[in-house]
Amino acid sequence: MKKTDPRQAKPTRVLRELLAGEDILVSPGVYDGYSIRLVEKMGFKTACTTGAGLANSRMGVPDVGIMGLTDNVDACRMIARSVSIPVMADADTGYGNPVTVYHTIQRFEEAGVAGVNIEDQVSPKRCGHMAGKDVIDMREMARKIEAACDARRDDDFVVLARTDAIAVEGLEGAIRRARLYASAGADMIFADAIQGEDQIKALVDAVPIPVSVNMGFGIRNRPTTPLVPIRRLAELGVRRVTLPRMLPAAALMAMENALAILKDSIPSGEVVDRPDLLVGIDDIWGLMGQPEVKTMEAYYNDLDGVDLAPANAPLESGTAV
């Protein structure tokens, strides 16, 4: 049986080439095997893990720094190995000081992700759209970025510096930090909770590295970044847009609807058959690679196809038996 061809290019190199291209890079947020496989199936060229989505779905807790390094890396390893597209991970604050960041980067790189983002929040961090955030000294964050860049074994591994300073120091403070982080070696900058097109344009014009922006894609009641069309973000000079909460929010809505229908069907005695709400089992199997497994099983379970000639060949003189 012909083996599956290995990846022709490293995920890190693919991501670098995408960032250097002309089109804005759209990176949906993923949190499990279903979501990452769907992103690849739908033709997106890259994805990012959502730290909030992982903390919520994996541990059942809010995104307030409870999920640790090991849980995060383990989840990212399973996600990255499931697809051929590059995946960037959310490494929160780097889990400590610059020395801790150094080791954190190596763990994520070993897990197979193509890059990480590290934020300048005080630990324990909070979801970027929550109130009550605070940030560390920007010089300490610069050292964290420097440590992250020194730690990577692959120079193509992307280090994204995230600043949450807008909520604390305003746009000018965030830009000062972004410039310092770029000089420390960051490959990309992300100012979380940025307020609208004017601030996005100001950040893009002020820093010498690519800018990434987080979009909610229709999530209601976000008090921070307003919704901006992706085409407009590209016109503003944004190189990458992430949508970390889109798939978790869509999944929650779909699951709640399905459970409500199930609950209503119990007293009524009706059979629930809703192909408009639920995919079929063949769809699930196809998404997760079951047809390929069946093909492999058919081949390797075919004992009649084994060539017995080597076993029946005469032993050479002097061969030990």
N, C-alpha and C positions, 0 to 999 in steps of 0.2 A: 504494500500500500504506500502510495506516495505521501510523504510527510507534509504537513502544512508548512508553507514557507515562513521562515522567521521574519520579523519586521525588517524591512529594508532600510529603515532609518530610525535612529534613536528618537524617542518621544521628545527629548530635550531639543534636539536639532530641528524636529518638525515644528515645535512651538516657536523657536527662534525665527524660523523662516516665515511662519504665519505672522508674527509680530512685525517682521520687516516688509510684509506685503502691502498692497494698496488698500485692501478691503478691511473695514473694521472687524475685529475678531469678536464674535458673539459666543459667550461662554455660559451656558446654563448651569445652575447649581445642582449638584447631585448628592445623594445621601445613601444609596444602596445599589445592589445589582440591577434591579429593575430600572431605576432612573438612569444610570449610566448607559445601560444597553439601549434604552429608548433614545437617548441623546445621540448616540452613534448611529442608530437605525435611521433617525430622521435627518441625517446628513450634516449635523453640526461637526465642525472640524476640531473642536476642543471642548473641554468641560472643566468645571472647578468644583471642589467639594464645598459644601456649605457647613461651616462650623456649627451654626445654630441648628441646621437640619440634622447633623450627626448627633449633637447633644440631645436634641428633642427625641429623635427616633430611636437612637441606640440606647440611651439611658433614661429617657422619660423625664428629663430635667430641663429647666430654662438655660439659655446661653449666658451664664454668669460665671464661667471659669471652673465649673465642677468637673467637666470632662478633662482628663489628663492626657499626657503625651502618649502613653502606651495605647490607650483606647483609640485615640485619634489616628496614630500611625497604623494600627492594625486594621482599622476601617478603610483607610486610604489605600493600603496595600491590596486589599481584596477588590476595591473599586478599580484601581489602576490596571490590575492584571486581567480584568474582565473585557477590556476593549483594546483597540489598536490606536485610538486617538489619544493625544496627550492630555493629561489631567493635572491641574494645579491644585494644591492643598492649602487649607487655612490652618496655619500654625499658631494662631492666637498671638500671644505675647512672646513666643519662643520659650515659654515655661521657665523663665528665670533671668539671670544676668547674661552678659555676653558669652561667658564660658559655657553656660547651659545652652545658649543658642547654637554655639558651635556644634555640640553633640546632637542637638535637635535636628539641625540641617542634615547631618549624616544619616540619621534614622529615616527621615523622609526621603532622602535620595535613595537609600537602600530599598525603600518600599516601592520604588518605581514611578513616583510622580515626577512631573517635568519641571516643577518649581513650587515655591511656597510664598505666601504673604505673611509678613510679621508686622504686628501693630505696636504703636507706642503708648498703649494704655497702661495704667497702673494695674498690677495684678492683685486680686482676681479681676479679669476683664468683664465687660458687659457687652451685650449685643449693641452694635453701633447705633441703633435707633432708639435705645433706652436713655432715659435721663440719668444724671448722676455719674457721668463718666469723668475720669481724670487721666492726665497723661504724665509720663515720666520726663525727666530732663532730656532735652533733645540731643545733648552730647552723649548721654548714655545710649539713646536709641541709635545714634550714629555708630557707636562702638558695636552695638548688636548687629547692625547691617554689615559692618566690616568683618565681624566674626563669621557671619553667615556666608559671606563671599569667600573668606579664607577656607571655610570648612568644606565647600563643595569640591568633589573630585572631578566633576564634569563641568567645564567652564560654560557650557550651554545651559546648565541648570539655572532657572530664572528666580531671582530674589526680588520680590515685590515689597516695597515699603508702604505700609498703610499708616496714615496719621489720622487720629481722632481729635485733632487739635481745634477744628472749627468750632466745636461745641464749647471749648474752654478758652481759646485764644483768638477766635475769629479767623477770617480768611487770611489776613496778613500773617498771623502766627503760623497757620498751616503751610503757607507758601515758604516762609523762612525754613521751616522744618523740611519741606520737600526738597528744597535746594541743598540743604545740608545732607540729607539722606542720599541724594543723587551723587554728591561729591564723595560719600562714603562707599559708593559702589553699587547702589541699588539699580536694578535694570528697569524698573517700572515703579510708578507712584500711584497711590490710591488715597484720596482724601474722603473719608467716609462722612456721610451726612452732609454732603455739599449742597448748597442751597441755590439750585437753578442754573440756567444757561450762562448768566453773566459770571458767576463764580467758576463754573467749569472752564469757560474761555480764558479767564484770568489765570487759572492754574496751568492750563495747557501752554499759554504764552510765557509763563514764568519759569518753567522747568525744562531742562535739556533732555529728559528721558520720556518715554511713552507714558501716557496717562490712562488709567483704568477707572471706570465709573460703575457704580452699583445702581441697578435699576430694579424697581419693584414690579414692573409689568402688570399694573392693574391692582396690586394689593391695596386694600382700602386702609384708611386711617394711619398711614405712615406720616409722622409729623415732620419729617426732614426733607430728603431729596424729592422734588416733584417729578412726575413722570415726563420723560422727554423721549420722543421717537428716536429709534436707533439711527435712522438716516440723518436726523438732525445732529446727533452726537458725533457722527462721522464728519459732518460739515464743520463742527466746532473743533475738530482735530483730535478727538478721542480715539485711541488706538484699540481699546478693548472695553467691552461692556459685559458685566457679569449680572446674572439674574438668580441670586442665591435662594430666594424664597419662592420662586414661581412653582417649581415642581412639588415641593412639600405642600404648598397651599392648594394646588390643584388636586393632589392625592387626598388631602384631608376632606375637601369638598366632595369628591367622588365617593370616598368611603362612608362619609356621613349619609349621603343620599342612598347608597346601597343598604346600609344598616337600617335606615328609616323604612325603606320598602320591605325589607325582611321582617321588621317588627310589625308592620301593618298586616303582613300576610299571615301571621300566626293565628289571630282570631278568625280571620276570614276563611282560612283553609285553602286559599288559592295557591297555585304553583307559580313561583316567580320565574319568569322567562323574559329577561330584558336585555336583548343584544344591543340595545341603544345605550346601555349603561355598563355592561360587562363584556370584556373580551372573551373569546372562546379559549378552550384548553389548547387547541392547536396554535393559537396566537402566542400563548405563554411559552409553549414548548419551542416554537420557532424563534422567539426572542432570546431564549436562554440557550440555544444551540442543541436542542434535543435531536433534530434530524442528523446533525453531524455525528453525534454519539451513536445513533442507530447504525449509521454507515460504518463506523469503526467497529462496532460490535459484530456486524455481519461479516466483516473481513477477518477479524482476529478470532472469531468463533468457528471459522471454516477450516476444520482440520484436514479436510480432503485436499485443500489447496497447498498443503505443506510439501515441499520437495524433499523426499526421503533419501535422495542420492547421497548427500554427505554422510548420513548415518550408515548407509550400506557400503560405503567405500572401504576397501581393505586397509587394515592398519599398516603403517610403514614399519619396516624392520626396526626393532629396538624400542618400539613405543610401549610405554608402561601400561599395564592393564590391572 
